Amino acid sequence: MNFNYQQPTELIFGAKKVNQLPEIVKRYGNKVLLVGPVMNDAIRPMFDSVLKNLKENEIITTCYLEVEPNPTTSAVDKGLQLARDNDVDVVVAMGGGSSIDTAKIISLCFDCEIINWQEMFEKYDNFAKRYETISNTKLPVIALSTTAGTGSQCTQASVITDVESKMKLTVFHQDNFVDVAILDPELTMTLPRSITVSTAFDAFTHAFESYLRNEGNPITENFSLQAIKNIVQTLPKVLMENKIEYREQLMLADTYAGIALANNGAALPHPLSEIIGSFVNNLSHGQALAMVYPTFVKYTYEKYQTKFATVCRLFDESYCDKDDSEAAKDFYKVLSNFEKENSLEFNLSQFNLEQSEIDRIKYCEIWQHLPMEKTETILEIVNEICNL
């Protein structure tokens, strides 16, 4: 048995753990850049409470609350300049993956004169590789997750949209892990139904894809399967009754899945969904994943027969009495039903795209270069998605 495992982030889990933020900040200094999303009435009370707590503990806070979903390179550049101008000691990311990904790159590149984005995207593209240090000064990052699905608080990845190409691209670096993640399920209690659903499905995909790519790592295999089980059992419950114990299970699943993803990487659905999401406005990452998943499963079940069968049985125990070939083949139907029952059915026709926009997706050159599956399989998947 041979495997590597890494998780350098300190994880602090539990209700009201967000109150420990000032104490943790003071490990590193007393000047903070708080990175978060654009404010609205739903999240403002949460941020006001955190700001009050920092102020009462005499922590100087500079706010950068302008992160949009699918953050851009220009948004990172702006936040980086703000961090430098205010000579901050630590970056606190509060929000979902967009805020955390932005904060991680600000930290990673803190004393670079400028970020060479082309080099960042081309050079740092392998989750398993160890790279040279990018910045002589890496700011500590504390993540306060307000969703339970992106996994960014547990990974070395940041997904950023390149303003030049308009494509969502990923930067991997071993120094891109956050230092401390505060995982307080109370911060997710006010999530709208749509975000609860899409982020939970995102976490499912992290667990599922890292399980597909797992090559003999028993730690992350157990994390992946437990995350899937938590989500399958808990998501329907939390949509019926918003209880803290259900939110805990989803946040725990997100944590397991993020750790597994950091160690094993993603499979084809992630680049598929990110590229499609680059072309379609108002399509969240979780929605894009839900759009591609049934078709991916339909065209790859023979390749991953044993693992598909194992996951199918976590969705439906009746398949424990059936052989792997039947369970794997039926996983398409089982997963599609799960999506339908949990408001996760999406297709391109819902987004009022012009035929020319659909053709841009269908004939995108990138499909010829993705390494995860055979090109003909990828083209079959994309063609079916575009023709629905």
C-alpha positions in Angstrom: 0.0 0.0 0.0 1.6 3.3 -1.2 -0.1 6.7 -1.1 0.5 10.3 -0.3 -1.9 12.5 1.8 -1.9 16.2 2.5 -4.1 18.5 4.4 -2.1 21.4 5.9 -5.2 23.5 6.8 -6.3 23.7 10.4 -10.0 22.9 10.5 -12.1 24.4 13.3 -15.6 22.9 13.1 -18.8 23.6 15.1 -21.6 26.0 15.8 -20.6 29.5 17.0 -16.9 28.8 16.1 -17.0 32.0 14.1 -16.7 33.9 17.4 -13.1 32.6 17.6 -12.1 34.7 14.6 -10.4 37.6 16.5 -8.4 35.2 18.6 -7.2 33.4 15.5 -6.4 36.7 13.6 -4.2 37.8 16.5 -1.9 34.8 15.9 -0.8 36.7 12.8 -1.3 40.4 13.5 -4.1 43.0 13.8 -4.6 44.3 10.3 -7.1 42.4 8.2 -8.3 42.4 4.6 -11.8 41.0 4.7 -12.7 39.5 1.3 -16.4 38.8 0.6 -19.2 39.0 -1.8 -21.2 42.1 -2.9 -23.6 42.8 0.0 -27.3 42.2 0.0 -29.9 42.2 2.7 -29.7 38.5 3.3 -26.0 38.4 4.2 -25.4 41.9 5.6 -26.3 41.0 9.2 -23.8 38.1 9.1 -21.0 40.4 7.9 -22.0 43.2 10.3 -21.7 40.8 13.2 -18.2 39.7 12.1 -17.0 43.3 11.6 -18.4 44.2 15.0 -16.5 41.4 16.6 -13.2 42.4 14.9 -13.7 46.0 15.9 -14.4 45.2 19.5 -11.2 43.3 19.6 -9.2 46.2 18.2 -8.5 44.6 14.9 -8.1 47.0 12.0 -10.2 45.8 9.1 -10.2 46.8 5.5 -13.2 45.5 3.6 -13.1 44.2 0.0 -16.7 43.2 -0.4 -17.0 43.2 -4.2 -16.4 39.6 -5.2 -18.9 38.5 -7.8 -19.7 34.8 -8.6 -16.9 33.5 -10.9 -14.4 36.1 -9.8 -12.2 37.6 -12.5 -8.5 38.3 -12.8 -9.2 42.0 -12.5 -11.1 41.5 -9.2 -8.1 39.7 -7.8 -5.8 42.4 -9.0 -8.0 45.0 -7.2 -8.1 43.1 -4.0 -4.3 42.5 -4.1 -3.7 46.3 -4.4 -6.0 47.0 -1.5 -4.1 44.5 0.7 -0.8 46.1 -0.2 -2.0 49.7 0.2 -3.2 48.9 3.7 -0.2 46.7 4.7 -2.4 44.0 6.1 -1.2 41.1 8.1 -3.8 38.5 7.3 -6.6 37.9 4.7 -10.0 36.7 6.0 -12.2 35.2 3.3 -15.9 35.1 4.2 -18.3 33.6 1.8 -18.4 30.7 -0.7 -15.7 29.5 -3.2 -15.5 32.8 -5.1 -14.5 34.8 -2.0 -12.1 32.1 -0.8 -10.5 31.6 -4.2 -9.9 35.3 -4.5 -8.4 35.6 -1.1 -6.1 32.6 -1.7 -4.6 34.2 -4.8 -4.2 37.6 -3.1 -2.2 35.7 -0.4 -0.2 33.6 -2.9 1.0 36.6 -4.9 1.2 39.3 -2.2 4.6 40.7 -3.1 4.6 40.1 -6.8 4.8 43.4 -8.7 2.1 42.2 -11.0 0.4 38.9 -11.6 1.3 37.4 -14.9 -2.0 35.7 -15.4 -1.0 33.8 -18.6 1.9 32.2 -16.8 -0.3 31.5 -13.7 -2.8 29.6 -15.8 -0.3 27.8 -18.0 2.3 26.9 -15.4 0.3 26.1 -12.3 -2.1 23.6 -13.8 -1.4 20.3 -11.9 -2.9 19.6 -8.5 -0.4 17.0 -7.7 2.8 18.9 -8.5 4.9 20.9 -6.1 6.0 24.2 -7.5 8.6 26.8 -6.5 7.4 29.6 -4.2 5.6 32.4 -6.1 5.9 35.1 -3.5 8.5 35.8 -0.8 5.7 37.0 1.5 2.6 34.8 1.7 -0.1 36.3 3.8 -2.0 33.9 6.2 -5.5 33.2 5.1 -8.4 32.4 7.3 -11.6 31.1 5.6 -15.1 31.5 7.0 -17.2 29.3 4.8 -20.8 30.4 4.4 -21.8 27.6 2.0 -21.3 23.9 2.1 -20.1 22.8 -1.3 -17.2 24.5 -2.9 -14.5 22.8 -0.9 -12.1 25.7 -1.5 -11.3 26.0 2.2 -9.7 22.5 2.0 -7.9 22.6 -1.4 -4.9 24.1 -3.2 -7.0 25.3 -6.1 -8.4 28.7 -7.1 -10.8 29.0 -10.0 -10.6 32.5 -11.6 -12.1 33.8 -14.8 -9.6 35.3 -17.2 -10.8 38.7 -18.4 -9.0 38.3 -21.7 -10.4 34.9 -22.8 -13.5 34.9 -20.6 -12.7 31.4 -19.6 -12.8 29.9 -16.1 -9.3 28.6 -15.3 -7.7 27.0 -12.3 -4.5 27.8 -10.5 -3.0 25.0 -8.4 -0.2 25.5 -5.9 0.8 23.8 -2.6 1.0 27.3 -1.0 -2.6 28.0 -2.0 -4.1 26.1 1.0 -5.7 28.4 3.6 -4.1 28.4 7.0 -7.2 28.1 9.1 -10.8 27.2 8.1 -13.6 28.0 10.5 -16.5 25.7 9.6 -19.5 27.0 11.4 -22.7 25.4 10.1 -24.8 28.3 11.6 -23.3 30.5 8.8 -25.2 28.3 6.3 -28.6 28.4 8.0 -29.8 31.4 5.9 -28.7 30.1 2.5 -31.4 30.2 -0.2 -32.7 26.9 -1.4 -31.1 27.3 -4.8 -27.6 27.8 -3.3 -28.1 25.0 -0.8 -28.9 22.7 -3.6 -26.2 23.8 -6.1 -23.4 23.8 -3.5 -24.4 20.5 -2.1 -24.2 19.0 -5.6 -20.8 20.6 -6.1 -19.6 18.8 -3.0 -21.1 15.6 -4.3 -19.1 15.9 -7.5 -15.9 16.6 -5.6 -16.4 13.4 -3.7 -17.5 11.4 -6.7 -14.7 12.6 -9.1 -11.9 12.2 -6.5 -13.3 8.7 -5.9 -13.1 7.9 -9.6 -9.4 9.1 -9.7 -8.4 7.5 -6.4 -5.5 5.1 -6.9 -5.3 3.2 -3.6 -5.6 6.0 -1.0 -7.8 4.5 1.7 -8.1 7.7 3.6 -9.5 9.8 0.8 -11.6 6.9 -0.5 -13.4 6.7 2.8 -13.8 10.5 2.8 -15.3 10.4 -0.7 -17.8 7.7 0.1 -18.8 9.2 3.4 -19.3 12.6 1.8 -21.5 11.1 -0.9 -23.6 9.2 1.7 -24.0 12.4 3.8 -25.2 14.4 0.8 -27.6 11.8 -0.6 -29.2 11.3 2.8 -29.2 14.9 4.1 -29.9 17.2 1.1 -33.6 16.1 0.8 -34.0 16.5 4.6 -32.6 20.0 4.8 -34.8 21.1 1.9 -37.8 20.0 3.9 -36.7 21.2 7.3 -33.8 23.7 7.9 -32.2 22.1 11.0 -28.7 22.7 12.3 -27.9 19.0 12.4 -28.6 18.7 8.7 -26.5 21.8 7.9 -23.7 20.2 10.0 -23.8 17.0 7.9 -23.6 19.0 4.6 -20.7 21.0 5.9 -19.0 17.9 7.0 -19.6 16.3 3.6 -18.1 19.4 1.9 -15.0 19.1 4.1 -14.5 15.4 3.4 -15.0 16.0 -0.3 -12.7 19.0 -0.4 -9.9 17.0 1.2 -10.4 14.1 -1.2 -10.3 16.5 -4.1 -7.1 18.1 -3.0 -5.4 14.7 -2.9 -6.9 13.0 -6.0 -8.1 15.8 -8.3 -11.2 16.1 -10.4 -12.5 14.1 -13.4 -14.0 15.2 -16.7 -17.2 16.8 -15.4 -15.3 19.7 -13.7 -13.5 21.1 -16.8 -16.7 20.4 -18.9 -18.8 22.4 -16.5 -16.3 25.2 -16.1 -16.0 25.7 -19.8 -19.7 25.6 -20.4 -20.1 28.0 -17.5 -17.7 30.4 -19.3 -20.2 30.6 -22.2 -23.5 30.8 -20.3 -24.4 33.8 -18.1 -26.1 33.2 -14.8 -25.2 29.6 -14.7 -23.7 28.7 -11.3 -20.9 26.1 -11.0 -23.2 23.6 -9.3 -25.9 24.1 -11.9 -23.4 23.5 -14.7 -22.2 20.3 -13.0 -25.8 19.1 -12.6 -26.3 19.8 -16.3 -23.3 17.6 -17.5 -23.5 14.8 -14.9 -26.2 12.5 -16.2 -24.7 12.5 -19.7 -21.2 11.9 -18.3 -22.5 8.9 -16.4 -24.4 7.6 -19.4 -21.3 7.5 -21.6 -18.7 6.3 -19.1 -20.5 3.6 -16.9 -18.6 0.7 -18.6 -15.2 2.2 -17.9 -16.0 2.9 -14.2 -18.4 -0.1 -13.6 -17.3 -1.1 -10.1 -17.1 2.4 -8.7 -20.4 3.5 -10.4 -22.1 0.5 -8.9 -20.7 1.3 -5.4 -22.0 4.8 -5.6 -25.3 3.7 -7.0 -25.9 1.6 -3.9 -25.3 4.6 -1.7 -28.3 6.3 -3.5 -30.5 3.2 -3.6 -29.9 0.2 -1.3 -32.0 -2.1 -3.5 -29.0 -2.3 -5.8 -27.1 -4.1 -3.1 -28.8 -7.2 -4.4 -27.9 -6.6 -8.0 -24.6 -7.1 -9.8 -22.2 -4.4 -10.7 -23.0 -4.2 -14.4 -26.7 -3.6 -13.7 -26.1 -1.1 -10.9 -23.6 0.8 -13.0 -25.8 1.0 -16.0 -28.8 2.1 -13.9 -26.8 4.8 -12.1 -27.7 7.2 -14.9 -31.4 6.7 -14.1 -30.9 6.9 -10.3 -28.8 10.0 -10.5 -31.2 11.7 -12.9 -34.1 11.0 -10.5 -32.1 12.4 -7.6 -31.5 15.6 -9.6 -35.2 15.9 -10.5 -36.3 15.4 -6.9 -33.9 18.0 -5.6 -34.5 20.8 -8.2 -31.2 20.0 -10.0 -32.5 19.4 -13.5 -30.8 21.8 -15.9 -30.2 22.0 -19.7 -29.0 24.6 -22.1 -32.6 25.3 -23.4 -33.4 27.0 -20.1 -30.9 29.8 -20.7 -32.3 31.2 -23.9 -29.1 30.9 -25.9 -28.9 31.7 -29.5 -27.9 28.8 -31.8 -24.6 30.6 -32.5 -23.9 30.5 -28.7 -24.7 26.8 -28.5 -22.5 26.1 -31.5 -19.6 27.9 -29.7 -19.9 25.4 -26.9 -20.4 22.5 -29.2 -17.4 23.2 -31.4 -15.1 24.6 -28.8 -11.5 23.6 -29.6 -10.8 22.7 -26.0 -12.8 19.5 -26.3 -10.0 18.1 -28.4 -7.4 18.6 -25.7 -9.0 17.4 -22.4 -7.0 14.4 -21.1 -9.5 12.8 -18.8 -11.4 10.7 -21.4 -11.1 9.8 -25.0 -11.8 12.7 -27.4 -14.7 10.8 -29.1 -16.3 10.2 -25.7 -16.0 13.9 -24.8 -17.5 15.0 -28.1 -20.4 12.6 -27.7 -21.1 14.0 -24.2 -20.9 17.6 -25.4 -23.0 16.9 -28.5 -25.8 15.4 -26.3 -25.7 18.3 -23.9 -25.9 20.8 -26.7 -28.7 19.0 -28.5 -31.1 18.7 -25.4 
